[in-house]
Amino acid sequence: MSEGTSTERPTRARHPSGGTFDFISGPWQRLPARVREWAPLAIVLAVAVLYPYIVGDLKSFATIGDFFPELDAAVYILVFTMMALGLNIVVGYSGLLDLGYVAFYAAGAYTAGWLASGQFQDVSFHFGSVGIQRDTQGIHVSVWLVLLIAGSFTAIVGILIGLPTLRLRGDYLAIVTLGFGEIIPQVVRNGDSFGGFNVTNGTFGINPIDSPGFGTTLNDAVGLPVNFQQSFDKFRLFYWGILVLLLITVFCSWRLRDSRLGRAWIAIREDETAAAAMGVPLMRTKTWAYAIGAFFGGVAGAYYASFKSGAFPSDFYFNISVFLLCMVILGGMGSIWGVLAGGIILSWLNIQGLAVIGDKFNDAAGTNFEIAKYQFGIYGTIIVLMMLFRPTGLIPERRHKRELEEGVHDETFFDVSH
C-alpha cells in the first residue's frame, strides 16, 4: 500500500480484546502526550474541588447515593490520607517501619490546643486570632500560624524520638517506635499535673480549640470567611482547607522523592549497607525522613483538632498507627498516588463505608448483621489478600514494583566467563 493511500484511511485504535473504540481512542491519541498524562489528574482535582457543590446531587441517586461521604466525613478522610502520605515518607521512601506514628498526630493536636484555646487561663495573649473577643483568657494564635508551629514542633519531636531509635534496624526499630507510640498517649492522658501544672487537662482533653479563618479585614476586602466554625458553610470551608493541605503534601512528597535526599532515602531502603558504603550519611538521612514525615502528621493533627474543636487522649491509640500503615501497604509503599488511593479507601470504610455496606447487605438478606464490629478483622483480611495477590499495592511505585516482581538475579562467575 502506498504512502498516500495509507494517509487517507482513518486510524483505528484497537482494544486488546479486538474491539474498536474510534470515538474515544482516536481523538484521545491525537492529543499531545503531556495533555494525556495530566488530563486525568486535572479531572480528579476538579471533581475534588467541586465536591461540596455536587455531593447533594450525588447522594440523591437511589442505589449508590449512600456511598458518597458527607462533607464532615470527607474532612476526616482527607486528614487521615494526609497522615498516610507523611508516614509514606518514613516507611515507603526510607524503608523504616514506624509503628508509633500516632505520637506525631497527638503532638500536632495538642500544640493546637496549647496555642489556640483557653487552656492556660493565667495568660491572655492574642496574635491573629479571629472570631474571639480580645479579652478572652488563654493563648489565641492564628490557626494558620499554629499549623506551621505544630508541624515544626512535631518535626522536633520526630528528631528527638529518631536520634536514639534510628540506629536500630528492622524488627528492633519497629518495637522501639511502638514503645514511643504508646508513651505519648499516656503522657497526654496523665498530663494534668506536671509539677502541679496542668498541661494537657488529662482525660478531659483541651477544648474548645479556635477555628481557622481570615478575619474581618479580608472578609470586607475580598469576602473570605471570618471564622470557619461560625460560618453556615463551615463543612465546605474545612473541606477546602484540608484539600489544600493535602495537595501541598502531595506536591512536597513528589518533589522530595526525586530530590537528592529522596534518592538517598531510596538507597537506604534498597540496601542500607551499600548506601553507607557509597557515602550516604545514614543517621542524618534517616532523621530527615522521620522529621519530615512527622511534620505532615503534626499539621494534619492540628487541623483535625481545630475541626473537632478539641484534642482528646482517647483519639490517640495504637490502632491508628496500624491503620495508617495499612493505608500505605494497601496503596503501595513509596507510591504517592497509591497511598492516596489506599488512604481514601480505608478512611471511607472506617468512617462510613462499612456501615453503608452492612445496611445494604441487611436490607437485601433480611438479616441484622453488624459488619462494623469486625472492622479491624476486615482490614486485616484486605491486607492479607493484598500481600498474597498484589504485594506491590493498588498503584505501585515503578521502582518498588520491579524490585518485587523481577528481584535481583546474580550471575555465577562461570556464566559470566562463558
N, C-alpha and C positions, 0 to 999 in steps of 0.2 A: 504494500500500500504506500502510495507516495506521501510526501510530507504535507502537500497541500490538501490531500484528501483527509488526512488524519486531523487536521486543524478544523475542518468544517464539522466533524462529528462531535457532539457534546460529550464531555467527560462524564462517565457514570461511576459513582462511588459505590463499591460493593461492600456489603456487610459480610463478615467472615462466614455467616451461615448460608450465604448465597443470595440473599435478598438485596434489593437495590433501594437506596434512600436518596434519590437525587434531590428531592425537595428540601432535605436537611443537609446532607453531607456535601452536596455540590457548592452551595453558597458558603457553607462553613469553611471548606477547604480553600476557597478563594480569598478568605480574609487573611491579612498579614499574620505571621506566626506570633508576634507579640500580642496581637488582639485576641487570638485564640487562646493564648496562655493566660491572660489576665481577665478575659470576659467572665468566666465562671465565678472568679473571686469577686468581681465587681457586682455581679448579680446577687451573690450571697450577702455581700456587705449592704447593698441597697435594701434587701429584704429585712436584714437585721435592724437597720436604721428606721425603717418604716413599720416595724412590727407593732409598736404601740397603737398605730392607726388602723391596722388591719386585723389585730387579734380578735376583735369583736366579730368581724365577718367570718374569720376562720372558725371560731367556736360555734358559729351558727350551723355548720354542716352537721347533718344528722348522725353520721356514722363515725367520722374521725374528729369532729369538733372538740370532743373532750380530751383529746391527746395534746392539744396545743396549750402550753402553760400560761397561766395568768401572769401579769407583769411582776407581781411581787415574787412569784416562783421563778420567773426569768432572771430577776436580780440574783437570787440565790444560786441559780445555775451558772451564771457568768462569774460570780465571785469565786466559786469553787473551781471553775475552769481556769481562772487566772492563777489560783494557787497551784493547780496541777502543772501549769506552764512553768511556774517558779520551781517546783520540785523536779521538773524535767531537766532543768539546767544541772541539778545536782546528780540525779540518777541517770538521765538519758544521755547527757553530754559527757559527764565525767565518770560515770560508772560507779558512783559512790552510793551504796544502799543506805538510805536515810529512813529510819522508822520513827523519827521524832519530829516531823515537820510541823505538827500541831503546835509545838512550842513557839514557832515564829508567828503563827496565826494568833496565838494568845498574846504575844508581846506587842503585836501591832494593835490589837483591840484594846488592850489596857493602856497603851500610850495615848490612844484617842480618849480613853476615859480620864486620864490624868490631865490632859491639856485642853479638853473641850467639855467640861462638866463642872458641877458644883461639888466635886469630891473633897476638895481642900477648902473648907469653909472659912478658914482663917485668912485666906488670901482673896483679894479682889483685883484680878488682872484681866484686861481685855485687849486683844490685838486682832483686829479684822473680823471680830465675831459679828454675826448677822442674826436679826430676829430676836435679840436678847437685850433686856434692859441693862444699861451701863452700871447700875448699882447692884447687879446680881453678883452674889458672892461666888468664889471659885476662880479657876483659870479657864478662860474662854478665848482660845486662839482660833483663827480662821481654819476651818476643817481642811481646806485645800493645802494650807501650810502644814497642818497636822499630818496629812498623808505623807508628805516628804519627810517630816521628822520621824514618823512611825517607821517608815522604810529604812531610814538611816540608823535609827536605834536598833531595829531588828537585825540589820546587817552587822552591827557591832556585836549583838548577842550571838549571831552566827559565827563571827570570828572567835569570840570567847569560847564558844562550845567547840568550834572546829580545831582550835590550836591543840588541846590535849587529846582529841579523838582521831584526827585525820592521819596520825602516824600509824594507825591500825588499818587492816585490810579485811575485806570480805565479811564473814560472819561476825568477827570481833567488832568491826565498825558498826554493823547493824545493831548488835547488842548494846553497845555504848550509847548510840543515838536513841535507841529505845528507852534507855535509862533516863537520858535528859528529857525526852518527850514526856516521861511520867513525872519528872521532878517539877517542871514548870507549872502544870495544872495544880499540883499540891501546894506550890508556893503561893499561887494566886488565891487558892481556896482558904489558906490559913494566913493570909497576909493582912488581916485586920488588926494585928498588933505586933509590929516590928519595933520593939523597944518602947511600947506604948503609943506608937504612931500608926494610924490606920492608913494603909497604902492601897489595898485592893477591896476593902469593905467586905471581905470574907465571902461567905456563901451567898450573900445578897447581891453581890456584884455592884457595878457602878452604873447608875442610871439616874436621870436621863442624860444622854450624850448629845451634844449640839449637832445640828444638821448643817450640811453644806448649803451654800447659797452665794449670791453675788451682791447683796446689799442694795440699799435704796438708790445709790448713785448710778450704778449700772442699770438698775431697773428703770429709772427715769430716762437714762440716755438711750439705751438700746432695747429695753424691755426684757432683760434677763431676770429670772425669778429671784426674789429677795431671799427666800428661805425654802428649801425643798419640802420640809415636813409641814410647813404652814400653807403650802400650795394645794389647790384642788387636784392638780396633776402630779402629785408627789411621786407616784409609782413610775410615771413616764420619765420624770426628771432623774430619779435614782437609776432607772434602767439605762438611760442615755449616758449617765455619768460612769457607770461600771463598764458600759460598752466602750467608751473612750479609753478607760484604763486598760481594758483587755486588749484593745488594738495597740496601745503603746507597748504592752508586754509582748505581744506577737512581734512587733517591729524590732524591739530590743533583742528578743531571742533569735530572730532571723539574722540580725547584724552580728551578734555575738558568735553565732555558730560558724560564720565564715571569716571571723577575725583571727588574728594571730593567737589570741587567748583561747578562742574556741577550738582551733586546731590542736592546741596543747592539751585541752580537755579530752578531745577525742583520742589523742595519742596515749594519754594515761588510761583511758577506758579500754583501749585495744591491748596494750601491753605496758604496764607500769614500769617494769624493769627496763625495757627497751627505751621508753621515754626518758627515764633518768639517765641512761647511758648516752642518749643524744643531747643531753644538756637541758632538759626541761626541769625547772625547779619544782619538785613535787609538792612540797608543803605550801609554797606560795600560790601555786596554780590551783590546788585543791581548796585552799582557803578562799580564793576569789570566787570559786564556784559556790561554796557554801554561803558566802556573804551576799552575792548577787541573787541567788535563789531565795535567801531569807528576806531580802529587800522586797521582792514582789509579794511574798507571803505576808509581810508586815503591812504593806499598803492595802492588800485585799482585806486583811483582818480589821484594819482601822476603818475602812469604808463600810464594811458589813456591820461593824459596831455602831457606826453613825446611822446606818439604815434601820437597824433594830432599836436604836436609841438606848443601847445598853451593852455592857460586857459582863458576862456571867460565867463563872467557873464551870458550870455544867455544860457549856458549849465546847469545852476543850478536853476531849478524851482520846484515848489511843486509837479508837476505831476510825477517827478522822484521818490520821496518818496512813492507815492501811487503805482507807477509801481513796485517798489521793494517789497512793501508789498504784492502786488498781486502775485508775484512770490512765496513768502513764503506760502501764503494761497493756491495757486494752487498746489504746490508740496506737502505740508503737513507740518504744523507747528511743528518744532522740528526735522524733518526728514532731514538728510543730503542729502541722495540720492533723496528724494522728491524735496527739494529745488534746487538741481542740475537740475533735470528734468524740474521743473517749470521755473527756470531761463533761461534755454536754449530755451524752447518752446516760452515763451513770448518775449524774446530778438530777437529770429529769426523772429517771427511775426512782431515785430516792425521795424526791420531794413530791412527785405526783404520779409518775408513770405506773408504779406497781399498784397503787390504789385504783387507778383507772382500769388497768388490765384485769385486776381482781373483780371489779364491778361488772365489767363486760363478760367475764367468764361466768360469774354467778348468775347474771341475767340469762345467759344462753343455756347453762346447765341446770339452773334451778337449785343451786346449792348455796351454802353460806360459808364459803372458804375464805379466810382472811390471809391473802397471799403476802401482805405487808409484814406479817410476823416472821416470815422466813427470808427477809430481805438479804441478810448477810450470807445465808446459805445460797441464795440465788446468785449474788455477786461472785461468791467463790466458785460456783459451778460455771459461770461465764468465763472466769479466768482460767479454770482447768481446761475447758473446751478450747479456749484460745491457745493455750500452750500446746495442746495436742494437735490442733488442725491449722492454726495460723500463728506460730510463735513470734512472727515479726510484727504482729499487731494489725489493726484495721488499715492504717495508712502508714506503712513502714518507711523509715528513713532509708534511702538508697544504699548508703554505705553499710548500715547495720543489716540490711536485708542480704546483701552479698556475703557478709561475714557468716550469717547463719545458714544460708542456703548453699553456698559454694564451699565455705570453710577454707582452711589453709592446707594445701597439698604440698608436702615436701617431697622432692625427688631424691632418690638414693644416688650416691656417688657413681655407682655402676651405670645407672641410666643416663646420667649426665655425660659420663666419659664416652658412652657409645652413642 
